[in-house]
Amino acid sequence: MAWRLGGPVGFGTIANAVLVGGTIQLLTLSGWVTGLAHTPLAERIGLMAGGLAGMGLGSGLYLGARLGAGPRDAVMLVGAERTRFRVGVVRAALEICAVGAGFALGGTVGIGTLAFALLIGPTVEGSFWLLERTPLAVAVTA
């Protein structure tokens, strides 16, 4: 869908589609994730915060390298470009809509789901801000 809106398809698009789903499947099958239900709350909060930060930074790196964007990332970028809303706001709106649709279809919504939906957009935007200030940043000439 995103490519129909003008989002470019690249290596990152394919890698995102394959690796995200595959990684989630492997983690779910390993039993490690389900075992977390019995770990202390502080540890689970730390893991969630670390995962959120890692996902935001990873998104910033692969999107900043212009390797192509995954489905939600592409809609986020196109939406931010066309509406002039900040990337973080557009991504949060997309995630909240996805959570709402999942809930309407009978899915469960926990505090981690809500935290991710509300914070992944600002985290990705923050990673863009940080990466622009590192030696990794390259000036784009028009």
N, C-alpha and C positions, 0 to 999 in steps of 0.2 A: 504494500500500500504506500509506503513512504516514497518509493521511487516514482510512483505516479504523481506525487506532490513535488517532485523535483529533487529528492534526496538521492545522492549518488550511491551506486552499489559498488562495493569493492571487497578486498580480501577481509577486511574487518567485519563486513556485513555477514559473510558466510561463516567466518570464525565465531562471531557472536551467536549466530543461530545454532551452530553445532556444539560449541563448547559450553555455553550456558546450560542448555538442556542436558547435555551429557554429564557435566559436572554435578548437576543437581541429582540426576539419576544415580550416579555412582555414590554420592554422599548418602543418599536415602537408603540404598541397598547395603551400605557398609554397617549400618546400625549405630554408627557414631553419633549421628544427628539425633536419632530417637533417644539415645542414652543421655543426651543433654538435659532431658526433662528432670533428671534426678540430681543435677549439679546445683550448687548454690546460686541464688538469684544474681548476686554480684558478678559471678563468673559469666553467667549467660548475658548479662547486660554488657560486660566488657567485650565478649565475643561478638555481640550484635553491633556494638559501636565500632569495633575493629573491622568487621566485615563491611559495614557501611562506608567507613573511610577508605578501605581498600577498593571497594567498587567505584566510589567516586573518583579516586585517583586513577584507577585503571581506565575508567571511561574517559577521563580527561586526556590521558596519554594516547589512547588509540584514536579518539576523535580528533585530537590536536594534530596527530600525524597524518590525518586525512586518509585513513585506510578504508573508509566507508563506515557507515554506521549501522548498528542493529536496528530492529524495527522501532522500538520506543525511542531510541536515541535519535533516529532519523526524523521521526515525527516531532520530537522535542526541538531539534535544530531548525527544521522547516517552520514549525509553529512560532518559534522565537523570532525568526527572520521576517516572517510575514505579519506578525502581530505587533512586533516591537516590544513585547513583554520580555523580561529577563528569562534566560534559560532555566533558572531555578524555579520560577513561577510556572512556566509552561510544563516542565517535567512533573512538578508536584500536582498540577491539575490533571495531567495524564494518569498519574499513579492513583490519584483519588478516584478518578472515573473507573479505572481498572478494579480497584478494591470494591467500589459500589456495584459494578457488574458482577464480580465474583460473589459478593454477598447476596445479591438478588438471585443468583443461580444456586444458592444453597451452601456456599462456602463459608468457612469460619473466618472471623476477623479478630485477631489478637492485638495486643499492645505492640508487638514487634512488627506486625503488618502495617499498623497505623504509623509507627515511627519511621519505617522505611518509606512509606508513601509520602509522608510529609518532609522527610529529610534528604532523600536521595537527590532531588533537584538542587537544593542549596549546596549539597556536597559536591555535585558535579560542577556547578558554577564556581564554587570555591577552588576546585582543582584547576579549572581554567585560569582563575586569577593567580594562583600560585605558580603554575607552569609558565605563564607569561612573564614572570619575574625571575626565571631561571635561565641558565645558559642553554637549555634545551629549546628555548623560544627562538624562532626564526621569523624575521620580518617578511611578510607576504607582500609582494609587489603586484600591483594591478596591471 
